[in-house]
């Protein structure tokens, strides 16, 4: 039979109050935050610019190409993380195929 949690227990009451207070602070910050108007890139093709930057052909992109170093860095970091996740999943799948804990 399960027992009902007691709210007056200091070991559970204090963390609960802290969690509620943190939620109230974060809710006040997010509700009160103002966002500026959306700023786009105009008629510039960001995908093509990233492709030109990956191949080192930014001279071909022309003068209208925006700076793509930030996009390129994010693209490479995400690619490395996905590669590490894929290799980890293959390692785990191989270990399970051997049976047990790999012994």
C-alpha positions, 0 to 999 in steps of 0.5 A: 500500500502506498502512503501519501506524501507529507507536505510538512516534511522538511526534506521534501517541503524546502525543495518544493518551495524552491522549485515553485519560486524558481518557476514563478521567477522564470514565468515572470521573466518570460512573460515580461520579456519583449521581443523586437521585430523580426529581422530577415535576410531579405532575398538572400539564399542562406542555404546556397551561401552555406554551400559556397562556404563549405566548398570555399567558393564564396567568390562565386556567391557574389556581393549579396551573399551574407556572412556565413561563418556563424551558420557554418560553425553551427552546421559543423558542430551539429554534424559532429554531435550527430556523428558521435551519437550515431557511433555511440548507438552502433557501439551499443548495438554491437555490444548487445549482439554479443550477449550480456555485458560484452563478456 
